């Protein structure tokens, strides 16, 4: 179902994607790499759904999983999310996420 959420996100149906992510990220058992990637995808869907603060909070969760282990796909997706969050850069959660993403240990 999380793969379906990714498909809905890419098809421009972000609200539907967000609903699926919310439902299945809580109950699903995922390897850390997969969880980081799926939460990164979820954060992107949240931005598209008009929820930038929630997107930044989710992105911080994904970053916590992905940064030290250098999960490339998740980090790539988080950079994409950061680009989409640029118009909301003044928000505290968004600013924190973008700052942490740019730290040398992550970049």
Long-range contacts (C-beta under 8 A, 24 or more apart in sequence): 1-28, 2-28, 2-30, 2-38, 2-41, 5-41, 5-42, 5-45, 6-38, 6-41, 8-45, 9-41, 9-44, 9-45, 9-48, 12-48, 14-45, 14-46, 14-48, 14-49, 15-49, 17-42, 17-45, 17-48, 17-49, 18-42, 18-45, 18-46, 18-49, 18-51, 21-45, 32-65, 32-69, 32-71, 33-66, 33-69, 33-71, 33-73, 33-74, 35-65, 36-62, 36-65, 36-66, 36-69, 36-71, 36-74, 37-62, 37-66, 37-71, 37-73, 37-74, 37-77, 39-65, 39-74, 40-66, 40-73, 40-74, 40-75, 40-77, 40-78, 40-81, 41-77, 43-77, 43-78, 43-81, 44-77, 44-80, 44-81, 44-84, 47-81, 47-84, 47-85, 48-84, 52-85, 52-88, 52-91, 52-93, 52-94, 53-88, 53-91, 53-93, 53-94, 55-81, 55-84, 55-85, 55-94, 56-85, 56-88, 56-91, 56-93, 56-94, 56-96, 56-97, 57-93, 59-85, 59-97, 59-101, 60-93, 60-96, 60-97, 60-100, 63-97, 63-100, 63-101, 63-106, 67-100, 67-105, 67-106, 68-105, 75-106
